[in-house]
Amino acid sequence: MSLAAQIEAYLTRVGGAPARVSNLARISGGASRETYRFDADTAPNSGGRARGYILRRDPPGSLIETDRSAEFFAIASFAGKGVAAPDALWLETEGAELERPFFIMGRVDGGAAASPFQPDPYGDHAGAIGEAFFTAMGRIAAEPLADLPLMRVMEAPAPADCWRRELDYWEGVIDADETHPQPIVRAAIRRLRHSPPPPPARVGVVHGDLRSGNFLHDGAGRILAVLDWEMVHLGDPLEDLAWACDPLWSRPDDPRISGMLPFDDAVAVWERASGLTFDPDAFAWWSLFASVKAQAIWISSAKAWGEGGAEPVLLFSGWFTARAQDLILARRLAELGPL
């Protein structure tokens, strides 16, 4: 049975009326889910009017081990809360008609994601995009945890444990996937363990991959959807801010964060939206951690390519991006000086 037929069978069962799927197409990229776009007429007496959907299905193997339930409930937690999250519609952890775990969400049409190869991806609207981006990040950090759907599948760590849990996890990824010695990232890990950050004022939702390219914008200064929630977790909100500010996401000849806002302006927007006070010492730790985490992902990319992965992004990430991240790590370690 084709994937389109499988989706039709599923939507027919859950919707209680025959469903017709059209324009099914794979969206390239992504490290932890197969992503497809499609249209479907799912309502009786709709006159053939189709709605757009996104399917996120677990692949046979995944570069990044993530929890599709957490991703689904994170999207459900922030839809309608000023974060531009899409509608989370159906979740199947056992695969049902599609054979592998998946979820389906509403599709946001009419937007574009910034390309890292564009010299000025937002043009005259860069400031407005930056304001919207760091406001959304702050709102995610500010949201009280108690009543979020995400809390069905997550438990908050103690504030003092946030750094250790994340560093342990990503060091474990490096341990498992490195195919040759990685002295620079290992030096950074030693530095991070030697000087832990202060605990956060409060534990919040951490998107995990908030950066330029992971949201849709309308080309006129408005963010339409925040994407790629697959690395969501609970922790120190500064982790998201540091990840977005990693030099890898910015052009070396542009002082703005990802071509959006100067650093001080970005921090000010984040503080207003989150209600948190920027801690430069904690941020310095999370900034170094961000490059360690990124390097862990590029190391996994290289391994996946070497083992026969077909996505060209794996080769690019495991070679070019990994070398660029090494340079960022080396510069940061040099600035910090000896332990």
Sequence and secondary structure as in RCSB ss.txt:
>XXXX:A:sequence
MSLAAQIEAYLTRVGGAPARVSNLARISGGASRETYRFDADTAPNSGGRARGYILRRDPPGSLIETDRSAEFFAI
ASFAGKGVAAPDALWLETEGAELERPFFIMGRVDGGAAASPFQPDPYGDHAGAIGEAFFTAMGRIAAEPLADLPL
MRVMEAPAPADCWRRELDYWEGVIDADETHPQPIVRAAIRRLRHSPPPPPARVGVVHGDLRSGNFLHDGAGRILA
VLDWEMVHLGDPLEDLAWACDPLWSRPDDPRISGMLPFDDAVAVWERASGLTFDPDAFAWWSLFASVKAQAIWIS
SAKAWGEGGAEPVLLFSGWFTARAQDLILARRLAELGPL
>XXXX:A:secstr
  HHHHHHHHHHHHHSS  EEEEEEEE   SS EEEEEEEE STT TT  EEEEEEE  SS SS   HHHHHHHH
HHHTTTTS    EEEEESS GGGSS EEEEE   S B   TT SSTTGGGHHHHHHHHHHHHHHHHHS STT GG
GGT     GGGHHHHHHHHHHHHHHHH SS  HHHHHHHHHHHHS     SS EEE S  STTSEEE SSS EEE
E   TT EEE THHHHHHHT GGGS TT  SBTTTB HHHHHHHHHHHH     HHHHHHHHHHHHHHHHHHHHH
HHHHHHTT   HHHHHIIIIIHHHHHHHHHHHHHHH   
